[in-house]
Amino acid sequence: PRILTIARLVKYKRIKDLVLAAALVFKKNHKVSLMIIGRGPEEENLKELIDNLKIQKRVIFKRDLPRKNLIEQIKSATIFSLPSEPEGFGISIIEAAAAQIPYVVSDIEVFREVTKNGRGGFLFETGNISDLANKIQKLLSDKKLYQKKSKEAKNLSRLYDWQKISSQTEQVYKSVISTMNY
């Protein structure tokens, strides 16, 4: 089993929280690993924390993956997590959901909106490492719950079909244009 995150490695993404939560999960489940895909100014601090926690054999860093390889990593993950504090949208959550990968993400307004209040995964209290670890562990240990969340994730991703979204966007533009007086 592998926990995956895809993020720019900056403080507000709170990847440190995920590393600390993963360390708690590792104590209960000796087969789990964590993959961090991204780069940024926090990379060295995260690696130092991982060394201090003595979990370096279970944490993998990747960066600059070609799109095809990134999709392969998403599909091979067990759980996706993004502990971000502020966020613009969270497309990586929808990409994981499209691969039927349940998620554990911060309970922030944009993630509540994007996930329709947690369909396909769990929202955790931002900054609460125990809550994050517990929700990850819950998905790892309950196969029925995992399957349910996996199906919900796939259904959630269908709401974000590009054909549908582009058509809706076009209709908005047409509506605005038709109301304008030139």
C-alpha angles and dihedrals in degrees: 000000000000134000112212133198129179114194148125104266100242129128098255091058086065095214086154087068090054092050090051091047091048090053088057091048091048089060090060099035116038095188099057122105134186125225119196115194114191146061136236147117094299095059096097093045090051092049090050091051090049090051091049090051089048093230098118092119090061100045122077125192121203131173141178095019118177111249093254092054091046091055090048090053091050092050092049094051124100098205132013120212134185114175094182121153101205119020137171100215116319103232090172089067090057091045090054091045090053087057089051091249112147116225141213110205139162118283094241127140097255093049091048088053097044094046096040089241098318105323106164098016145003136294114214131197105271111250093012103121094183092053090049092048093046093052092048090049091048091057092045095050103039111065095184092051090046092053091047092050091045091056091045089051092054091049091048091054091056089066087066100053108150094222091055094044094048091050091050091048091050090052091053091052092048090049093051093046092050091056095050119100116214 
